[in-house]
Amino acid sequence: MSVPEQLAAKLAKGGVVTDGVWRKGKKPNVALWVTEDHQLYEEEIPYPICGPDDCIVHVRATGICGSEIHFWKTGRIGDCKVTHDLILGHESAGEILEVGSNVKNVVKGDRVSIEPGVACWECKQCVSGRYNLCPTVKFSGTPPSHGTMSRYVAHPARYLHKIPDTMTYAQGALIEPLSVAAGAVSRASPKLGQPVLVCGAGPIGLAAALCARAAGAHPICITDLEESRLEQAQQLGFKLTLKVEMAWDHIETSKRIRDLLGVDCVPEIAFECTGAQNSIASAIYVRGLPLNNAVVDGGTVLQVGCGKPEIELPIMAMSFREVSIITSFRYKQTWPTVIRLLNDNVLGEADKLITHSFPLEKIMDAFQTCVTKEAKSIKVQILDD
């Protein structure tokens, strides 16, 4: 059986090359696609070809990221825009089924977490160690590259990291969002006992709080619009939480944060994990008395959340108070560290981030759960036996 021309063309647009032969695995290789006009659909694809530097991975767990929801509902994040049918997914772990002829770091049967960004290792950013900024990076599930939301994927062995037998595949799929948080915390460099504010109690916000706590930050205040998410934060051991009301402006929100922490305890770092303009302003804005500021004069706002392509910032307020804003993009060299921290329980019960799990056959239900407010989801994962 041959690969239909239309499917081969769709795969090629996302960097998956076929030789025209329809190969089959033990089960159908079902993939989840998003279209330019905001539709999701399932379609089977051929069992992948294993290149000399690649491995074939049976994907056993994949988390649904907020970026997938953005690509589905809005078709873009910043300059990354869906322009062709795209296979989603980048938070994955699985079992190696085949290894390429040049592969030395893993063997068939190894359990691995997949690092989704494949850099060139030739540009200035790569050779200087900042491969997360590689201008030609092929990042799974981000336009134009196809992702890992299929039963079987081919992936370069260099970006496959072995996980211990004590770690579940579901935990292995958490390494990616935890790496986003670890990368952000590394950029901010919190010190022992340094007060921290986390804006947003979604998966990345809670992961940032876990990583900041592991780095020694204390106390940590977490804000969100949803009470259910703050309840999840409390289950993870974070007692200082604030439900933000939509009627509050950034001045009122900042004041409530200060009231919760107390006059003598002011956040020195704020991790902004929502991407919402009012949330960003709440972390950095100033008017009148110092108690109206969420972050201390001379403090740092670490922007992690994805929002609109263009957002207004109170630059003069920041300038008058020397508030620095730092951005963080994905991660570099985080997988071994995060695997170790998660396996040794340094991050606490991080798998509590997972609130819903679905079999691959119910992947559409999994996505619907992510956008259903009543489901109260944090991290939704898709599992396959």
Helices and strands as residue ranges (DSSP letters): H 5-13, E 30-34, E 40-44, E 54-63, H 66-73, E 76-77, E 80-81, E 86-87, E 91-99, E 111-114, E 117-118, H 124-127, G 131-133, E 138-139, E 152-156, G 157-159, E 160-162, H 169-188, E 196-199, H 203-214, E 220-224, H 227-235, E 240-243, H 250-261, E 269-272, H 277-284, G 290-292, E 300-303, H 315-321, E 324-327, H 335-343, G 350-353, E 354-359, G 360-362, H 363-370, G 373-375, E 379-383
